[in-house]
Structure formats: C-alpha cells, structure tokens
C-alpha cells in the first residue's frame, strides 16, 4: 500500500499540473462540446444547437418560443463552472489507474480513458438536461444555487416536464456536480484495476520473528 501511495501521489500532482497549466482541461472541454453539438439536438427535442458562448461556457439555442414574442426562441447559457465539474475528476482517475498498473499500462489506461470520456459526456448531458428542466418548468430546483441557475423571468410557450422528471434530473445534476468528482475516480479505478486492487488487499503480511 505504501509503495502504491508513493506512485499515486506524484502522479496526481503531475497530472493536475498538466491539466491546468498545459491547457488539457480546455482541450477536453472543447472535445466534449463537439460531441454535444452532434448528440445534443438528437437527445433533446427542444435543443436546436449547442455553441460556444463568450463567457467560455455553452450557448444553447432551443426551439422554445417566447409567449410575448413568438418570433423569438429561448436561448440559455451553461456557465463554465457547471461544465468543468463534469471533467475535473479525470486526472485523479488516471492517477489511480497509472499508479496501480506500473507494468501493464496500455490496456488499463485505454479502458480508463474510454470510461472517462463516456462518463464526462453523460455528466454533461445530465447538466444540460437539468438546465433545460429549470428553464422549461420555470421553477428553481430544490438544491444549492451553485449547482443550477435560477429560472428565467419571462414566460415560455412550452409544456412543462412532469414533476417526477424535473426532480429526478435536477437531483442527478446535483449528484453529478457534488458527488461525481469524488466518486468517479474510485469507480473507474475499481472497474479498471480490480485485479490489482484484489492483489494489493490480499498480499500476505510477512511474519514477525
């Protein structure tokens, strides 16, 4: 265990340094935005397009008309702070995997990268779904204001989501923003390195004479 910590801690510091200083975070977010541009309108019937906003987040153009102006559609912005929470845990997950597989890295790291990509896109979709739910229902989520924005102050010509869906997706966004950064590295580590973890736990102790 001590040898594992000696490998993981420097890797954690190195990967997070590269994540922020080398601009890897921005590259990952740009890749996720490209994916969202393709699948966003396919997953959500009310989404027309996903584009980059001036503030650095996403500009979501919807098909929802305003009650006061039927020629205009609702446009919402997903702030960068919300998007970054879907990827902030990736260096920690990779550090755990790299520190657990010092010899045979290729397969484990490849699987970890695939899982990180799928999980990040899923969390981004949940974030977008929760933003849409707040806008369409015109109701603030029963959560911390740092997780989801307030609803718009203008009426929209759209039928609201069922309450069960609204609460489900906003709660999922809450878990994705607050719990996923801590849970996802551990989950990906266990899925990717379960053999190494079992070997680490089951290593017999040397007898003391």
C-alpha positions, 0 to 999 in steps of 0.5 A: 500500500505504501509503495502504491501511495508513493506512485499515486501521489506524484502522479496526481500532482503531475497530472493536475499540473498538466491539466491546468497549466498545459491547457488539457482541461480546455482541450477536453472541454472543447472535445466534449462540446463537439460531441454535444453539438452532434448528440445534443439536438438528437437527445433533446427535442427542444435543443436546436444547437449547442455553441460556444458562448463568450463567457467560455461556457455553452450557448444553447439555442432551443426551439422554445418560443417566447409567449410575448414574442413568438418570433423569438426562441429561448436561448440559455447559457451553461456557465463554465463552472457547471461544465468543468465539474463534469471533467475535473475528476479525470486526472485523479482517475488516471492517477489511480489507474497509472499508479496501480498498473506500473507494468501493464499500462496500455490496456488499463489506461485505454479502458480508463480513458474510454470510461472517462470520456463516456462518463464526462459526456453523460455528466454533461448531458445530465447538466444540460438536461437539468438546465433545460428542466429549470428553464422549461418548468420555470421553477428553481430546483430544490438544491444549492444555487451553485449547482443550477441557475435560477429560472428565467423571468419571462414566460415560455410557450412550452409544456412543462416536464412532469414533476417526477422528471424535473426532480429526478434530473435536477437531483442527478445534476446535483449528484453529478456536480457534488458527488461525481468528482469524488466518486468517479475516480474510485469507480473507474479505478475499481472497474479498471484495476480490480485485479490489482486492487484484489492483489494489493488487499490480499498480499500476505503480511510477512511474519514477525520473528 
